[in-house]
């Protein structure tokens, strides 16, 4: 099953990189890694609701094409908001990524 191409939206992927800092030693910064396309929808399944509780109101499910490089801990930029990847499920035709909104992109968290 291919994802409907007309429903896919571009999503910027940010990946953590450890930088040396004269002030603290090392610090983690999220830098642009790639741009992928995905279908974004709110989290509504009962399993996620029972797992994440009230946090589910701040979460999205993102379906992306199989083979995209997405890991737990990456961040997505969706509608100008930073969203942290909390789970990645692999299916035969696509990846189901659950993300949680964590802040406005470019304003720190």
C-alpha positions in Angstrom: 0.0 0.0 0.0 1.5 3.3 -1.1 0.6 6.5 0.8 -1.7 8.9 -1.1 0.8 11.3 -2.6 -1.7 14.3 -2.6 -2.0 13.9 1.2 1.7 14.0 2.0 3.3 17.1 3.5 7.0 18.0 3.7 8.4 17.5 7.2 11.9 18.7 8.3 13.8 16.1 10.3 16.3 17.4 13.0 18.9 15.0 14.4 20.9 15.5 17.6 24.6 16.2 17.3 27.0 16.6 20.3 29.1 19.8 20.1 32.0 20.8 22.2 31.4 23.8 24.3 34.0 25.9 26.1 31.4 26.7 28.8 29.9 23.3 29.6 32.0 20.6 28.0 29.6 19.1 25.5 26.0 20.1 24.6 23.4 18.6 22.3 22.1 20.6 19.4 19.5 19.5 16.9 20.5 20.3 13.3 18.6 19.8 10.1 19.1 16.3 8.8 16.7 15.7 6.0 13.3 16.5 4.6 10.7 13.7 4.3 7.1 13.6 3.3 4.4 12.2 5.6 0.7 12.0 6.3 0.0 13.7 9.6 -3.0 12.9 11.8 -3.9 13.2 15.5 -3.4 10.2 17.8 -6.8 8.6 18.4 -6.1 4.9 19.0 -7.0 3.4 22.4 -3.6 1.8 23.0 -1.8 5.2 22.7 -4.4 6.8 24.9 -3.9 4.2 27.6 -0.1 4.4 27.2 0.5 8.2 27.1 -2.6 9.4 29.0 -3.1 13.2 28.9 0.0 13.7 26.8 -1.9 12.2 23.8 -3.6 15.7 23.2 -0.1 17.0 22.2 0.7 14.1 19.9 0.5 13.2 16.1 0.8 10.0 14.1 2.9 10.5 11.0 2.9 7.8 8.3 6.0 8.0 6.2 7.3 5.9 3.3 9.1 2.8 4.2 12.9 3.2 4.0 13.1 6.8 5.5 15.8 7.2 8.1 13.8 8.1 11.3 14.9 7.2 14.9 13.5 7.7 18.4 14.8 11.0 19.7 14.8 12.8 16.3 12.7 15.9 16.0 10.2 16.8 13.3 9.1 20.3 12.4 5.3 20.3 11.8 3.4 23.5 11.4 6.3 25.5 12.8 6.4 23.4 16.0 9.1 21.0 17.2 7.9 17.5 17.8 10.0 14.8 19.4 9.8 11.2 18.0 8.6 9.0 20.8 8.0 5.7 18.8 8.7 4.3 15.4 6.7 1.2 14.2 7.7 -0.5 11.0 5.1 -2.0 8.8 5.6 -3.8 5.5 4.7 -0.7 3.4 5.4 2.3 5.7 6.6 3.6 9.0 4.2 4.8 11.7 5.9 7.5 13.7 4.3 8.9 16.9 5.6 12.4 17.8 4.9 14.7 20.7 4.8 18.5 20.4 7.6 20.1 22.5 7.8 23.7 21.5 8.0 26.3 18.7 10.8 25.7 16.2 13.7 28.0 16.7 12.7 29.2 20.2 14.4 26.5 22.3 12.6 24.2 24.6 
